[in-house]
Amino acid sequence: MFIAINYITCSEDYRERFESLMSSRAGLIDKMAGFQRMKVLRPKKSGERYLIVSEWDSESAFKAWTKSEAFAEGHRRGFADLKQAEERGEKPPMSSEFQTYEILTR
Amino acid sequence: MFIAINYITCSEDYRERFESLMSSRAGLIDKMAGFQRMKVLRPKKSGERYLIVSEWDSESAFKAWTKSEAFAEGHRRGFADLKQAEERGEKPPMSSEFQTYEILTR
């Protein structure tokens, strides 16, 4: 199994929007070959990062998702928010960092 | 549901020992009330942190574990390594940081 975690840093006033985007996600990832499941984790301590955790059959299945049209479509609203902030000369309201893992043990 | 992640920073020469400790864990956590499951994630990129992810019925179930005798017993070998490093005047071979989460969405 292969696990990807996207660590999301949100500005304080973007958190509500971020949560709304995640809660109304299109679900396109769920239909990808090799996708198993995902969870979005909200930190209990404010100011900490959100985690988008997705589990896959293999690394290649995950990579195929990041290069797919479905990935671009699934991130369309978030990417538009970033672009609008940039056009207004503002700092990005969120940033993300991917890390990938394998299961050592349970 | 309540999720605790223990982020583990390991020195390069302690990784093998850390992996061996985790792979031969006593399994005491599995018997705690409110425990659901755990996974230990090994980073694909060297130098990144390991994640010990545990899922619980509630925050109180998790807190009861961290205060239990089983917790002390389950961490005995790792704590001994830290103590020995200290006695030799060496830097700790590992350090950990707990963060806790709830599930925003799936």
gemmi code that builds the backbone of each chain (N, CA, C; Angstrom):
import gemmi

chains = {
    "A": [
        ("MET", (0.843, -1.198, 0.000), (0.000, 0.000, 0.000), (0.878, 1.249, 0.000)),
        ("PHE", (0.316, 2.311, -0.542), (1.042, 3.563, -0.677), (0.153, 4.669, -0.116)),
        ("ILE", (0.753, 5.531, 0.707), (-0.033, 6.600, 1.343), (0.550, 7.967, 1.003)),
        ("ALA", (-0.308, 8.860, 0.542), (0.115, 10.239, 0.266), (-0.576, 11.150, 1.276)),
        ("ILE", (0.197, 12.042, 1.868), (-0.407, 13.043, 2.756), (-0.091, 14.427, 2.217)),
        ("ASN", (-1.156, 15.194, 2.004), (-1.001, 16.574, 1.588), (-1.209, 17.440, 2.837)),
        ("TYR", (-0.145, 18.080, 3.288), (-0.196, 18.927, 4.487), (-0.608, 20.334, 4.054)),
        ("ILE", (-1.749, 20.804, 4.581), (-2.329, 22.074, 4.133), (-2.185, 23.156, 5.199)),
        ("THR", (-1.485, 24.213, 4.841), (-1.412, 25.386, 5.714), (-2.439, 26.395, 5.212)),
        ("CYS", (-3.347, 26.818, 6.101), (-4.430, 27.742, 5.732), (-4.289, 29.031, 6.514)),
        ("SER", (-4.513, 30.163, 5.869), (-4.620, 31.384, 6.661), (-5.912, 31.289, 7.478)),
        ("GLU", (-5.922, 31.990, 8.611), (-7.038, 31.867, 9.548), (-8.374, 32.175, 8.875)),
        ("ASP", (-8.392, 33.177, 8.004), (-9.686, 33.565, 7.413), (-10.025, 32.743, 6.161)),
        ("TYR", (-9.202, 31.777, 5.835), (-9.534, 30.901, 4.692), (-10.003, 29.526, 5.172)),
        ("ARG", (-9.902, 29.273, 6.462), (-10.221, 27.928, 6.975), (-11.647, 27.500, 6.655)),
        ("GLU", (-12.592, 28.438, 6.844), (-13.993, 28.082, 6.602), (-14.192, 27.707, 5.133)),
        ("ARG", (-13.595, 28.511, 4.238), (-13.694, 28.230, 2.806), (-13.030, 26.889, 2.478)),
        ("PHE", (-11.854, 26.657, 3.049), (-11.155, 25.386, 2.798), (-12.024, 24.201, 3.244)),
        ("GLU", (-12.596, 24.313, 4.424), (-13.423, 23.212, 4.932), (-14.646, 22.994, 4.062)),
        ("SER", (-15.209, 24.089, 3.578), (-16.380, 23.982, 2.702), (-15.997, 23.322, 1.366)),
        ("LEU", (-14.845, 23.687, 0.820), (-14.385, 23.057, -0.430), (-14.185, 21.557, -0.231)),
        ("MET", (-13.556, 21.188, 0.875), (-13.269, 19.769, 1.103), (-14.552, 18.980, 1.353)),
        ("SER", (-15.508, 19.620, 2.034), (-16.742, 18.908, 2.388), (-17.671, 18.753, 1.179)),
        ("SER", (-17.420, 19.537, 0.145), (-18.271, 19.442, -1.053), (-17.439, 18.984, -2.247)),
        ("ARG", (-16.396, 18.204, -1.958), (-15.502, 17.799, -3.045), (-16.246, 16.935, -4.061)),
        ("ALA", (-15.760, 16.995, -5.301), (-16.463, 16.349, -6.421), (-16.388, 14.832, -6.335)),
        ("GLY", (-15.420, 14.313, -5.577), (-15.329, 12.855, -5.444), (-14.686, 12.188, -6.643)),
        ("LEU", (-13.983, 12.989, -7.458), (-13.383, 12.409, -8.679), (-12.273, 11.425, -8.342)),
        ("ILE", (-11.556, 11.690, -7.239), (-10.443, 10.822, -6.834), (-10.953, 9.395, -6.541)),
        ("ASP", (-12.167, 9.313, -6.021), (-12.736, 8.018, -5.611), (-12.877, 7.056, -6.784)),
        ("LYS", (-12.914, 7.615, -7.983), (-13.124, 6.772, -9.171), (-11.823, 6.369, -9.844)),
        ("MET", (-10.692, 6.864, -9.318), (-9.399, 6.563, -9.952), (-9.004, 5.101, -9.700)),
        ("ALA", (-8.356, 4.511, -10.690), (-7.862, 3.137, -10.536), (-6.819, 3.100, -9.420)),
        ("GLY", (-6.919, 2.134, -8.534), (-5.918, 1.985, -7.489), (-6.189, 2.820, -6.252)),
        ("PHE", (-7.246, 3.665, -6.292), (-7.602, 4.460, -5.110), (-8.286, 3.565, -4.087)),
        ("GLN", (-7.910, 3.712, -2.805), (-8.563, 2.918, -1.759), (-9.497, 3.769, -0.912)),
        ("ARG", (-8.962, 4.827, -0.323), (-9.798, 5.684, 0.532), (-9.062, 6.960, 0.871)),
        ("MET", (-9.784, 7.950, 1.354), (-9.142, 9.170, 1.838), (-9.872, 9.701, 3.066)),
        ("LYS", (-9.133, 10.511, 3.808), (-9.682, 11.216, 4.966), (-9.095, 12.617, 4.976)),
        ("VAL", (-9.898, 13.590, 5.392), (-9.371, 14.937, 5.623), (-9.382, 15.171, 7.130)),
        ("LEU", (-8.212, 15.449, 7.691), (-8.087, 15.605, 9.150), (-7.974, 17.076, 9.532)),
        ("ARG", (-8.866, 17.487, 10.449), (-8.826, 18.862, 10.968), (-8.054, 18.861, 12.284)),
        ("PRO", (-7.022, 19.707, 12.387), (-6.228, 19.733, 13.620), (-7.061, 20.248, 14.791)),
        ("LYS", (-6.859, 19.622, 15.956), (-7.559, 20.091, 17.152), (-6.965, 21.424, 17.626)),
        ("LYS", (-5.668, 21.629, 17.361), (-5.001, 22.853, 17.816), (-5.033, 23.851, 16.660)),
        ("SER", (-5.595, 25.019, 16.889), (-5.712, 25.975, 15.796), (-4.320, 26.436, 15.373)),
        ("GLY", (-4.173, 26.668, 14.083), (-2.865, 27.084, 13.562), (-2.056, 25.925, 13.018)),
        ("GLU", (-2.407, 24.699, 13.401), (-1.710, 23.528, 12.850), (-2.267, 23.206, 11.458)),
        ("ARG", (-1.551, 22.319, 10.739), (-1.956, 22.015, 9.369), (-3.067, 20.973, 9.273)),
        ("TYR", (-3.927, 21.135, 8.277), (-4.862, 20.067, 7.899), (-4.067, 18.977, 7.171)),
        ("LEU", (-4.580, 17.741, 7.236), (-3.954, 16.650, 6.489), (-4.981, 16.028, 5.551)),
        ("ILE", (-4.627, 15.930, 4.287), (-5.452, 15.159, 3.351), (-4.694, 13.852, 3.104)),
        ("VAL", (-5.244, 12.781, 3.635), (-4.565, 11.482, 3.621), (-5.249, 10.594, 2.586)),
        ("SER", (-4.519, 10.140, 1.578), (-5.131, 9.211, 0.616), (-4.311, 7.930, 0.534)),
        ("GLU", (-5.016, 6.813, 0.411), (-4.377, 5.502, 0.375), (-4.592, 4.878, -1.003)),
        ("TRP", (-3.536, 4.277, -1.511), (-3.520, 3.775, -2.891), (-2.934, 2.371, -2.939)),
        ("ASP", (-3.260, 1.654, -4.010), (-2.663, 0.329, -4.210), (-1.160, 0.442, -4.427)),
        ("SER", (-0.729, 1.533, -5.090), (0.681, 1.656, -5.480), (1.024, 3.125, -5.706)),
        ("GLU", (2.315, 3.396, -5.737), (2.773, 4.758, -6.013), (2.359, 5.191, -7.426)),
        ("SER", (2.383, 4.243, -8.369), (2.060, 4.626, -9.750), (0.582, 5.033, -9.871)),
        ("ALA", (-0.288, 4.398, -9.088), (-1.705, 4.789, -9.108), (-1.855, 6.226, -8.604)),
        ("PHE", (-1.121, 6.567, -7.529), (-1.158, 7.933, -6.999), (-0.626, 8.933, -8.026)),
        ("LYS", (0.497, 8.584, -8.667), (1.093, 9.515, -9.643), (0.171, 9.736, -10.833)),
        ("ALA", (-0.518, 8.668, -11.255), (-1.456, 8.805, -12.374), (-2.565, 9.801, -12.018)),
        ("TRP", (-2.993, 9.777, -10.752), (-4.018, 10.739, -10.288), (-3.506, 12.171, -10.364)),
        ("THR", (-2.276, 12.414, -9.885), (-1.773, 13.801, -9.862), (-1.587, 14.365, -11.274)),
        ("LYS", (-1.484, 13.474, -12.256), (-1.299, 13.933, -13.643), (-2.590, 13.873, -14.457)),
        ("SER", (-3.685, 13.508, -13.795), (-4.932, 13.293, -14.536), (-5.721, 14.594, -14.729)),
        ("GLU", (-6.644, 14.561, -15.686), (-7.571, 15.697, -15.849), (-8.483, 15.803, -14.642)),
        ("ALA", (-8.800, 14.646, -14.049), (-9.674, 14.641, -12.870), (-9.021, 15.418, -11.718)),
        ("PHE", (-7.699, 15.317, -11.583), (-6.977, 16.047, -10.537), (-7.133, 17.558, -10.754)),
        ("ALA", (-6.907, 17.987, -11.987), (-7.045, 19.415, -12.296), (-8.476, 19.872, -12.036)),
        ("GLU", (-9.437, 19.064, -12.452), (-10.849, 19.419, -12.260), (-11.198, 19.435, -10.765)),
        ("GLY", (-10.705, 18.451, -10.033), (-11.008, 18.348, -8.606), (-10.422, 19.500, -7.806)),
        ("HIS", (-9.357, 20.111, -8.304), (-8.714, 21.218, -7.586), (-9.064, 22.593, -8.180)),
        ("ARG", (-10.018, 22.602, -9.107), (-10.330, 23.822, -9.860), (-10.701, 25.001, -8.948)),
        ("ARG", (-11.618, 24.779, -7.991), (-12.085, 25.884, -7.139), (-10.971, 26.413, -6.246)),
        ("GLY", (-10.169, 25.510, -5.702), (-9.047, 25.937, -4.857), (-8.000, 26.697, -5.649)),
        ("PHE", (-7.677, 26.176, -6.835), (-6.688, 26.846, -7.688), (-7.188, 28.244, -8.078)),
        ("ALA", (-8.501, 28.373, -8.322), (-9.074, 29.678, -8.686), (-8.933, 30.667, -7.533)),
        ("ASP", (-9.141, 30.195, -6.303), (-8.955, 31.066, -5.129), (-7.516, 31.594, -5.064)),
        ("LEU", (-6.557, 30.700, -5.328), (-5.149, 31.104, -5.276), (-4.843, 32.143, -6.350)),
        ("LYS", (-5.406, 31.907, -7.538), (-5.149, 32.813, -8.650), (-5.741, 34.195, -8.355)),
        ("GLN", (-6.950, 34.209, -7.813), (-7.592, 35.495, -7.492), (-6.805, 36.260, -6.428)),
        ("ALA", (-6.293, 35.541, -5.424), (-5.480, 36.206, -4.396), (-4.242, 36.827, -5.043)),
        ("GLU", (-3.637, 36.062, -5.956), (-2.437, 36.560, -6.645), (-2.771, 37.820, -7.450)),
        ("GLU", (-3.896, 37.804, -8.154), (-4.298, 38.957, -8.977), (-4.587, 40.181, -8.131)),
        ("ARG", (-5.022, 39.932, -6.894), (-5.261, 41.064, -5.991), (-3.986, 41.471, -5.262)),
        ("GLY", (-2.882, 40.808, -5.558), (-1.607, 41.129, -4.918), (-1.540, 40.660, -3.474)),
        ("GLU", (-2.378, 39.666, -3.129), (-2.397, 39.170, -1.752), (-1.551, 37.906, -1.619)),
        ("LYS", (-1.203, 37.607, -0.391), (-0.497, 36.351, -0.110), (-1.437, 35.181, -0.392)),
        ("PRO", (-0.922, 34.021, -0.817), (-1.800, 32.871, -1.026), (-2.505, 32.491, 0.283)),
        ("PRO", (-3.827, 32.246, 0.257), (-4.551, 31.909, 1.484), (-4.243, 30.502, 1.995)),
        ("MET", (-3.647, 29.681, 1.126), (-3.255, 28.342, 1.566), (-2.041, 27.873, 0.790)),
        ("SER", (-1.323, 26.932, 1.374), (-0.221, 26.305, 0.655), (-0.209, 24.832, 1.055)),
        ("SER", (0.418, 24.010, 0.231), (0.371, 22.579, 0.506), (1.720, 21.933, 0.255)),
        ("GLU", (1.941, 20.831, 0.953), (3.190, 20.081, 0.816), (2.860, 18.590, 0.837)),
        ("PHE", (3.213, 17.907, -0.221), (2.981, 16.468, -0.300), (4.144, 15.699, 0.320)),
        ("GLN", (3.809, 14.680, 1.136), (4.802, 13.694, 1.541), (4.202, 12.330, 1.259)),
        ("THR", (5.043, 11.361, 0.953), (4.513, 10.035, 0.646), (5.153, 8.992, 1.560)),
        ("TYR", (4.411, 7.914, 1.795), (4.772, 6.933, 2.822), (4.447, 5.515, 2.368)),
        ("GLU", (5.122, 4.569, 2.989), (4.672, 3.190, 2.908), (4.385, 2.747, 4.344)),
        ("ILE", (3.652, 1.643, 4.475), (3.334, 1.172, 5.822), (4.474, 0.310, 6.341)),
        ("LEU", (5.052, 0.742, 7.464), (6.109, -0.050, 8.093), (5.483, -1.205, 8.856)),
        ("THR", (4.474, -0.889, 9.637), (3.789, -1.930, 10.407), (2.457, -1.374, 10.907)),
        ("ARG", (1.635, -2.276, 11.461), (0.359, -1.859, 12.047), (0.350, -2.175, 13.517)),
    ],
    "B": [
        ("MET", (-14.900, 10.181, 15.791), (-13.582, 9.522, 15.828), (-12.492, 10.550, 16.133)),
        ("PHE", (-11.440, 10.057, 16.730), (-10.342, 10.920, 17.165), (-9.031, 10.295, 16.674)),
        ("ILE", (-8.185, 11.111, 16.095), (-6.942, 10.586, 15.533), (-5.738, 11.287, 16.157)),
        ("ALA", (-4.790, 10.504, 16.623), (-3.544, 11.057, 17.166), (-2.408, 10.667, 16.226)),
        ("ILE", (-1.563, 11.631, 15.894), (-0.377, 11.314, 15.098), (0.851, 11.719, 15.892)),
        ("ASN", (1.740, 10.753, 16.070), (3.011, 11.028, 16.722), (4.060, 11.129, 15.602)),
        ("TYR", (4.582, 12.332, 15.412), (5.578, 12.590, 14.365), (6.960, 12.314, 14.951)),
        ("ILE", (7.673, 11.345, 14.362), (8.942, 10.879, 14.918), (10.127, 11.326, 14.063)),
        ("THR", (11.004, 12.099, 14.664), (12.255, 12.464, 14.013), (13.337, 11.518, 14.523)),
        ("CYS", (14.005, 10.823, 13.588), (15.039, 9.837, 13.946), (16.381, 10.267, 13.395)),
        ("SER", (17.427, 10.102, 14.163), (18.744, 10.282, 13.564), (18.967, 9.136, 12.580)),
        ("GLU", (19.805, 9.385, 11.582), (19.987, 8.421, 10.494), (20.413, 7.047, 11.030)),
        ("ASP", (21.284, 7.033, 12.034), (21.780, 5.736, 12.512), (20.874, 5.093, 13.565)),
        ("TYR", (19.739, 5.715, 13.844), (18.784, 5.104, 14.776), (17.571, 4.530, 14.037)),
        ("ARG", (17.494, 4.792, 12.731), (16.298, 4.381, 11.973), (16.070, 2.870, 12.030)),
        ("GLU", (17.128, 2.110, 11.876), (16.974, 0.650, 11.873), (16.443, 0.178, 13.226)),
        ("ARG", (17.010, 0.729, 14.301), (16.555, 0.369, 15.639), (15.098, 0.797, 15.844)),
        ("PHE", (14.774, 1.998, 15.408), (13.394, 2.471, 15.542), (12.427, 1.533, 14.800)),
        ("GLU", (12.769, 1.163, 13.602), (11.904, 0.285, 12.806), (11.770, -1.082, 13.461)),
        ("SER", (12.869, -1.543, 14.028), (12.825, -2.837, 14.701), (11.937, -2.770, 15.952)),
        ("LEU", (12.040, -1.668, 16.715), (11.179, -1.509, 17.894), (9.701, -1.490, 17.498)),
        ("MET", (9.400, -0.752, 16.427), (7.996, -0.627, 16.023), (7.468, -1.954, 15.476)),
        ("SER", (8.313, -2.684, 14.793), (7.862, -3.935, 14.172), (7.696, -5.051, 15.195)),
        ("SER", (8.297, -4.871, 16.363), (8.171, -5.888, 17.406), (7.437, -5.316, 18.615)),
        ("ARG", (6.537, -4.373, 18.348), (5.866, -3.720, 19.471), (5.007, -4.721, 20.243)),
        ("ALA", (4.803, -4.409, 21.520), (4.143, -5.366, 22.418), (2.661, -5.497, 22.123)),
        ("GLY", (2.089, -4.507, 21.417), (0.669, -4.592, 21.070), (-0.247, -4.249, 22.225)),
        ("LEU", (0.306, -3.576, 23.245), (-0.504, -3.254, 24.428), (-1.602, -2.250, 24.094)),
        ("ILE", (-1.312, -1.359, 23.154), (-2.282, -0.321, 22.775), (-3.554, -0.958, 22.206)),
        ("ASP", (-3.364, -2.089, 21.513), (-4.496, -2.738, 20.828), (-5.569, -3.200, 21.798)),
        ("LYS", (-5.186, -3.342, 23.057), (-6.145, -3.854, 24.053), (-6.831, -2.737, 24.830)),
        ("MET", (-6.448, -1.470, 24.553), (-7.028, -0.356, 25.298), (-8.481, -0.123, 24.875)),
        ("ALA", (-9.311, 0.257, 25.852), (-10.705, 0.586, 25.544), (-10.738, 1.789, 24.599)),
        ("GLY", (-11.543, 1.696, 23.569), (-11.708, 2.828, 22.659), (-10.679, 2.871, 21.543)),
        ("PHE", (-9.705, 1.936, 21.560), (-8.713, 1.884, 20.483), (-9.337, 1.255, 19.251)),
        ("GLN", (-9.078, 1.844, 18.083), (-9.619, 1.262, 16.847), (-8.522, 0.600, 16.006)),
        ("ARG", (-7.491, 1.363, 15.665), (-6.405, 0.790, 14.850), (-5.224, 1.748, 14.828)),
        ("MET", (-4.068, 1.233, 14.409), (-2.910, 2.104, 14.218), (-2.106, 1.668, 13.006)),
        ("LYS", (-1.338, 2.618, 12.499), (-0.413, 2.359, 11.398), (0.867, 3.123, 11.682)),
        ("VAL", (1.996, 2.523, 11.338), (3.264, 3.253, 11.390), (3.695, 3.512, 9.945)),
        ("LEU", (3.859, 4.783, 9.591), (4.188, 5.153, 8.212), (5.662, 5.512, 8.080)),
        ("ARG", (6.325, 4.848, 7.122), (7.728, 5.151, 6.843), (7.782, 6.111, 5.648)),
        ("PRO", (8.481, 7.249, 5.829), (8.547, 8.223, 4.731), (9.332, 7.664, 3.550)),
        ("LYS", (8.857, 7.954, 2.346), (9.576, 7.531, 1.150), (10.848, 8.374, 0.979)),
        ("LYS", (10.803, 9.619, 1.432), (11.960, 10.509, 1.284), (12.780, 10.422, 2.563)),
        ("SER", (14.061, 10.084, 2.438), (14.864, 9.920, 3.653), (15.040, 11.278, 4.333)),
        ("GLY", (15.054, 11.251, 5.657), (15.198, 12.497, 6.409), (13.857, 13.045, 6.869)),
        ("GLU", (12.762, 12.606, 6.239), (11.435, 13.037, 6.692), (11.015, 12.234, 7.926)),
        ("ARG", (9.961, 12.693, 8.582), (9.538, 12.053, 9.828), (8.670, 10.800, 9.605)),
        ("TYR", (8.821, 9.839, 10.493), (7.882, 8.717, 10.565), (6.591, 9.225, 11.212)),
        ("LEU", (5.474, 8.579, 10.886), (4.210, 8.920, 11.523), (3.633, 7.674, 12.209)),
        ("ILE", (3.303, 7.813, 13.483), (2.556, 6.759, 14.167), (1.128, 7.283, 14.306)),
        ("VAL", (0.239, 6.689, 13.541), (-1.141, 7.169, 13.454), (-2.048, 6.220, 14.226)),
        ("SER", (-2.733, 6.712, 15.237), (-3.675, 5.839, 15.953), (-5.068, 6.452, 15.940)),
        ("GLU", (-6.068, 5.590, 15.787), (-7.454, 6.036, 15.706), (-8.222, 5.519, 16.927)),
        ("TRP", (-9.040, 6.405, 17.489), (-9.722, 6.141, 18.755), (-11.194, 6.509, 18.666)),
        ("ASP", (-11.991, 5.928, 19.561), (-13.404, 6.305, 19.629), (-13.552, 7.757, 20.064)),
        ("SER", (-12.648, 8.206, 20.938), (-12.797, 9.541, 21.533), (-11.447, 10.037, 22.029)),
        ("GLU", (-11.380, 11.338, 22.270), (-10.159, 11.933, 22.816), (-9.877, 11.361, 24.209)),
        ("SER", (-10.918, 11.114, 24.979), (-10.692, 10.631, 26.349), (-10.077, 9.224, 26.332)),
        ("ALA", (-10.467, 8.403, 25.355), (-9.867, 7.070, 25.246), (-8.366, 7.201, 24.959)),
        ("PHE", (-8.001, 8.127, 24.060), (-6.589, 8.364, 23.750), (-5.832, 8.856, 24.986)),
        ("LYS", (-6.440, 9.816, 25.707), (-5.761, 10.366, 26.891), (-5.546, 9.307, 27.959)),
        ("ALA", (-6.537, 8.422, 28.117), (-6.408, 7.343, 29.103), (-5.206, 6.456, 28.755)),
        ("TRP", (-4.986, 6.226, 27.445), (-3.827, 5.432, 27.008), (-2.516, 6.108, 27.376)),
        ("THR", (-2.411, 7.417, 27.120), (-1.135, 8.098, 27.377), (-0.801, 8.143, 28.874)),
        ("LYS", (-1.830, 7.971, 29.714), (-1.589, 7.996, 31.164), (-1.542, 6.601, 31.775)),
        ("SER", (-1.650, 5.573, 30.939), (-1.752, 4.204, 31.457), (-0.381, 3.592, 31.738)),
        ("GLU", (-0.408, 2.532, 32.547), (0.825, 1.757, 32.758), (1.242, 1.064, 31.473)),
        ("ALA", (0.252, 0.678, 30.670), (0.537, 0.016, 29.395), (1.348, 0.937, 28.474)),
        ("PHE", (1.059, 2.234, 28.507), (1.799, 3.204, 27.700), (3.272, 3.221, 28.129)),
        ("ALA", (3.500, 3.309, 29.438), (4.872, 3.320, 29.956), (5.589, 2.023, 29.568)),
        ("GLU", (4.897, 0.902, 29.731), (5.486, -0.393, 29.397), (5.758, -0.491, 27.890)),
        ("GLY", (4.798, -0.028, 27.079), (4.944, -0.123, 25.619), (6.081, 0.733, 25.087)),
        ("HIS", (6.460, 1.781, 25.838), (7.539, 2.671, 25.396), (8.848, 2.425, 26.139)),
        ("ARG", (8.882, 1.345, 26.927), (10.020, 1.094, 27.807), (11.357, 1.035, 27.056)),
        ("ARG", (11.411, 0.243, 25.957), (12.678, 0.071, 25.237), (13.143, 1.380, 24.597)),
        ("GLY", (12.203, 2.125, 24.033), (12.562, 3.407, 23.416), (13.030, 4.420, 24.454)),
        ("PHE", (12.310, 4.473, 25.579), (12.697, 5.401, 26.642), (14.091, 5.037, 27.185)),
        ("ALA", (14.387, 3.735, 27.264), (15.706, 3.291, 27.744), (16.811, 3.758, 26.784)),
        ("ASP", (16.547, 3.681, 25.487), (17.531, 4.164, 24.499), (17.827, 5.649, 24.713)),
        ("LEU", (16.760, 6.419, 24.962), (16.936, 7.863, 25.159), (17.756, 8.140, 26.410)),
        ("LYS", (17.471, 7.366, 27.454), (18.167, 7.567, 28.728), (19.652, 7.227, 28.583)),
        ("GLN", (19.927, 6.127, 27.876), (21.329, 5.726, 27.674), (22.109, 6.764, 26.864)),
        ("ALA", (21.443, 7.321, 25.846), (22.106, 8.358, 25.044), (22.437, 9.557, 25.936)),
        ("GLU", (21.487, 9.899, 26.803), (21.688, 11.035, 27.712), (22.868, 10.770, 28.649)),
        ("GLU", (22.918, 9.538, 29.175), (23.988, 9.188, 30.103), (25.361, 9.209, 29.425)),
        ("ARG", (25.371, 8.918, 28.131), (26.635, 8.982, 27.379), (26.938, 10.403, 26.910)),
        ("GLY", (26.037, 11.343, 27.236), (26.239, 12.736, 26.823), (25.989, 12.956, 25.350)),
        ("GLU", (25.200, 12.044, 24.747), (24.898, 12.170, 23.315), (23.545, 12.851, 23.101)),
        ("LYS", (23.361, 13.345, 21.888), (22.059, 13.920, 21.526), (21.025, 12.800, 21.496)),
        ("PRO", (19.745, 13.075, 21.804), (18.726, 12.037, 21.708), (18.647, 11.501, 20.272)),
        ("PRO", (18.597, 10.170, 20.091), (18.551, 9.609, 18.742), (17.194, 9.798, 18.063)),
        ("MET", (16.198, 10.132, 18.851), (14.881, 10.409, 18.264), (14.130, 11.418, 19.117)),
        ("SER", (13.156, 12.080, 18.500), (12.274, 12.969, 19.243), (10.888, 12.839, 18.632)),
        ("SER", (9.882, 13.193, 19.406), (8.531, 13.000, 18.906), (7.656, 14.191, 19.217)),
        ("GLU", (6.631, 14.370, 18.397), (5.686, 15.475, 18.584), (4.287, 14.953, 18.290)),
        ("PHE", (3.401, 15.036, 19.261), (2.018, 14.610, 19.081), (1.173, 15.736, 18.508)),
        ("GLN", (0.359, 15.405, 17.514), (-0.720, 16.306, 17.095), (-1.999, 15.485, 17.082)),
        ("THR", (-3.117, 16.142, 17.337), (-4.378, 15.401, 17.359), (-5.375, 16.028, 16.382)),
        ("TYR", (-6.268, 15.191, 15.878), (-7.159, 15.574, 14.771), (-8.550, 14.981, 14.952)),
        ("GLU", (-9.495, 15.620, 14.287), (-10.788, 14.974, 14.087), (-10.992, 14.867, 12.579)),
        ("ILE", (-11.934, 14.018, 12.174), (-12.169, 13.861, 10.737), (-13.120, 14.927, 10.255)),
        ("LEU", (-12.629, 15.748, 9.309), (-13.493, 16.777, 8.713), (-14.417, 16.116, 7.706)),
        ("THR", (-13.859, 15.294, 6.849), (-14.667, 14.611, 5.834), (-13.851, 13.463, 5.254)),
        ("ARG", (-14.525, 12.618, 4.475), (-13.841, 11.524, 3.791), (-13.956, 11.718, 2.302)),
    ],
}
model = gemmi.Model(1)
for chain_id, residues in chains.items():
    chain = gemmi.Chain(chain_id)
    for i, (resn, *xyz) in enumerate(residues, 1):
        res = gemmi.Residue()
        res.name, res.seqid = resn, gemmi.SeqId(i, " ")
        for name, pos in zip(("N", "CA", "C"), xyz):
            atom = gemmi.Atom()
            atom.name, atom.element = name, gemmi.Element(name[0])
            atom.pos, atom.b_iso = gemmi.Position(*pos), 0.0
            res.add_atom(atom)
        chain.add_residue(res)
    model.add_chain(chain)
structure = gemmi.Structure()
structure.add_model(model)
structure.setup_entities()
